[in-house]
Amino acid sequence: MTSTDVVEVAYVGTHGSHLFRDRLINSPTPGPGAINPRRPYYGLTPQIQTIRLRASDGNSSYNSLQLKYTKRMATGLSVIASYTWANSIDNQNIFYIYNDQLNRGPSNSKSTDLRHNFTAGYNYELPFGRGRQWLSSSSRLVDALAGGWTVNGITVMHTGDPLVMTTASSLLNTGTTNRANVSCNGVPLVKHVDQWFDTNCFTAPAQYVLGNAGKGIVRGPGLVNFDLSGFKKFAIDEKRALEFRAEFFNVANNTHFADPGMVLGNGNFGRITSTILTLREVQLGLKLFF
């Protein structure tokens, strides 16, 4: 460690209470026969099926360990890197009003509950060419080819989002979807595009029974991505210069998978059928300064 290096460690925690949630308080209870007579307020308003209550009965909690490393520009290098371990829990996404415990779990809105998240950005003036550590007395040709280059990079790594498993056919007889049943104590991840998780852990619940698969018992694919760019200025005269820039997006050409199918009974249950981001892209450019 030197005077240009700074390491920061922090704990960040928040608690939310009395958060607004939309509750469909006239939802029918599971059971046989006609749906509407099983609605709580059917006797009062038989012609009205949907009654939406906006109640401040939601809650959330967030806890995280945050590490940050900063290297101010020295010997041509500057770096900013951060790592966060976090756990976000809420009951915001109401699935079933008669069992609020099943609504509580890892926050499943995108990128809210990323358990591990690492990002880094850096800028490095390569030590080659005139005025730099190596090849400082090189010829004009060598300096034009190898000297004066600067490299920038961004690295992003994080774990996947928490998933919610439902069923293609609901036997609740409520007109709504149903959660799947889970039998495994901790669903194993297979991590293959044809089977991201052990689908044998899930079964359809019995008739008129809400499935017990809670929020976030399985996590989708994470992401590892590297973007890189290099640029160099060529002096034309005292007032003009030409900058060449090469930019590489997803330079490692990693395939970034989308979440697997989460509907039991669907042919794609547990399978990954699409990707996010793009494969490697290269962009070249010239900029004239005058």
Long-range contacts (C-beta under 8 A, 24 or more apart in sequence): 2-74, 4-71, 4-72, 4-73, 4-74, 5-69, 5-70, 5-71, 5-72, 6-68, 6-69, 6-70, 6-71, 6-72, 7-67, 7-68, 7-69, 7-70, 8-66, 8-67, 8-68, 8-69, 8-70, 9-65, 9-66, 9-67, 9-68, 10-65, 10-66, 10-68, 11-63, 11-64, 11-65, 11-66, 12-62, 12-63, 12-64, 12-66, 13-61, 13-62, 13-63, 13-64, 14-60, 14-61, 14-62, 15-59, 15-60, 15-61, 15-62, 16-58, 16-59, 16-60, 16-61, 16-90, 17-59, 18-56, 18-57, 18-58, 18-59, 19-56, 19-57, 19-58, 19-59, 19-60, 19-90, 19-92, 20-54, 20-55, 20-56, 20-58, 21-54, 21-55, 21-56, 21-57, 21-58, 21-91, 21-92, 21-94, 22-52, 22-53, 22-54, 22-94, 23-52, 23-53, 23-54, 23-55, 23-57, 23-94, 23-97, 24-50, 24-51, 24-52, 24-53, 24-94, 24-97, 25-51, 25-52, 25-53, 25-97, 26-50, 26-51, 27-96, 27-97, 27-98, 27-174, 27-176, 28-174, 28-175, 29-98, 29-174, 30-172, 30-173, 30-174, 30-208, 30-209, 30-210, 31-173, 31-208, 32-173, 32-208, 33-173, 35-173, 35-174, 35-175, 38-174, 58-90, 58-91, 58-92, 59-90, 59-91, 60-88, 60-89, 60-90, 60-91, 60-92, 60-107, 61-88, 61-89, 61-90, 62-86, 62-87, 62-88, 62-89, 63-87, 73-123, 75-127, 76-124, 76-125, 76-126, 76-127, 76-132, 77-122, 77-123, 77-124, 77-125, 78-122, 78-123, 78-124, 79-120, 79-121, 79-122, 79-123, 80-120, 80-121, 80-122, 81-118, 81-119, 81-120, 81-121, 81-122, 82-118, 82-119, 82-120, 83-116, 83-117, 83-118, 84-114, 84-116, 84-117, 84-118, 85-115, 85-116, 86-113, 86-114, 86-115, 86-117, 87-113, 87-115, 88-112, 88-113, 89-113, 93-164, 93-215, 95-164, 95-179, 96-179, 96-210, 99-210, 102-179, 102-210, 102-212, 102-214, 102-215, 103-215, 104-214, 104-215, 105-162, 105-214, 105-215, 105-216, 106-162, 106-215, 106-216, 107-162, 108-161, 108-162, 108-163, 108-164, 108-215, 108-216, 110-161, 111-158, 111-161, 113-161, 113-162, 113-216, 114-158, 114-159, 114-161, 115-159, 115-219, 116-157, 116-158, 116-159, 116-222, 117-157, 117-158, 117-159, 118-155, 118-156, 118-157, 118-158, 119-154, 119-155, 119-156, 119-157, 120-153, 120-154, 120-155, 121-152, 121-153, 121-154, 121-155, 122-152, 122-153, 123-150, 123-151, 123-152, 124-150, 124-151, 124-152, 125-149, 125-150, 126-150, 126-151, 144-234, 148-232, 148-233, 149-230, 149-231, 149-232, 150-230, 150-231, 150-232, 151-228, 151-229, 151-230, 152-228, 152-229, 152-230, 152-231, 153-226, 153-227, 153-228, 153-229, 154-226, 154-227, 155-225, 155-226, 155-227, 156-223, 156-224, 156-225, 157-222, 157-223, 157-224, 157-225, 158-222, 158-223, 159-219, 159-222, 160-219, 160-220, 160-221, 160-222, 160-223, 160-259, 161-219, 161-220, 161-259, 162-215, 162-216, 162-217, 162-218, 162-219, 162-220, 163-216, 163-217, 163-218, 163-219, 163-220, 163-259, 163-260, 163-262, 164-213, 164-215, 164-216, 164-262, 165-202, 165-211, 165-213, 165-217, 165-218, 165-262, 165-263, 165-264, 166-211, 166-262, 166-263, 166-264, 167-204, 167-205, 167-211, 167-263, 167-264, 167-265, 168-263, 168-264, 168-265, 168-266, 169-204, 169-265, 171-204, 171-205, 171-206, 171-207, 171-208, 171-209, 172-208, 172-209, 172-210, 173-207, 173-208, 178-205, 178-210, 178-211, 179-205, 179-210, 179-211, 179-212, 179-213, 180-204, 180-205, 180-211, 180-213, 180-264, 181-205, 181-211, 181-212, 181-213, 182-211, 182-212, 182-213, 182-214, 182-217, 187-217, 187-218, 189-218, 189-219, 191-221, 193-257, 193-271, 193-272, 194-271, 194-272, 195-270, 195-271, 196-220, 196-221, 196-260, 196-270, 196-271, 196-272, 197-260, 197-270, 199-269, 199-270, 202-264, 202-269, 203-264, 204-264, 204-265, 220-257, 220-258, 220-259, 220-260, 221-256, 221-257, 221-258, 221-259, 221-260, 221-272, 223-256, 223-276, 223-277, 224-252, 224-254, 225-250, 225-252, 225-254, 225-256, 225-277, 226-250, 226-251, 226-252, 226-254, 227-251, 233-289, 239-290, 240-288, 240-289, 240-290, 241-288, 241-289, 242-286, 242-287, 242-288, 242-289, 243-286, 243-287, 243-288, 243-289, 244-284, 244-285, 244-286, 245-284, 245-285, 245-286, 245-287, 246-282, 246-283, 246-284, 247-282, 247-283, 247-284, 247-285, 248-280, 248-281, 248-282, 248-283, 249-278, 249-280, 249-281, 249-282, 249-283, 250-277, 250-278, 250-279, 250-280, 250-281, 251-280, 252-280, 253-279, 253-280, 255-279
